[in-house]
Structures are given as C-alpha cells and as structure tokens.
Amino acid sequence: EAPESFCTDRISESQRIIETVRRRLETDLGVDFDVRLVEPKTLERSEGKAQRVIDRRRL
C-alpha cells in the first residue's frame, strides 16, 4: 500500500513508480513481482499469527 504522497493522477508518474518498485524488489529479492498501486487504506489487514520464514538460500 502506497502512502498518500505516492498517489498521483498522472499515468506516466504511476507507471514510473510501479516500475521502480518492481525492479527494486527483483534486484533485492531475486523474484519477479506484479506491482500495483492502490488507494491508501484499501488493503485488508492480515488476520492471524504471522509465520516466520527461515531463508536457507546460500548466497
């Protein structure tokens, strides 16, 4: 969920933000993501207990 400061009505600006976030995630995590901007406060909060993940990759 993007903060309100990221919200823009200009399509080119939105596309630039999406591409920047997608590239950064792919570079840092090595996984390709489908990135979409949504309005602030529109994502549901996850319920239940968070699960821990152990990263066993050999980098």
Rosetta blueprint (number, residue, H / E / L):
1 E L
2 A L
3 P L
4 E H
5 S H
6 F H
7 C L
8 T L
9 D L
10 R L
11 I H
12 S H
13 E H
14 S H
15 Q H
16 R H
17 I H
18 I H
19 E H
20 T H
21 V H
22 R H
23 R H
24 R H
25 L H
26 E H
27 T H
28 D H
29 L H
30 G L
31 V L
32 D L
33 F L
34 D L
35 V L
36 R L
37 L L
38 V L
39 E L
40 P L
41 K L
42 T L
43 L L
44 E L
45 R L
46 S L
47 E L
48 G L
49 K L
50 A L
51 Q L
52 R L
53 V L
54 I L
55 D L
56 R L
57 R L
58 R L
59 L L
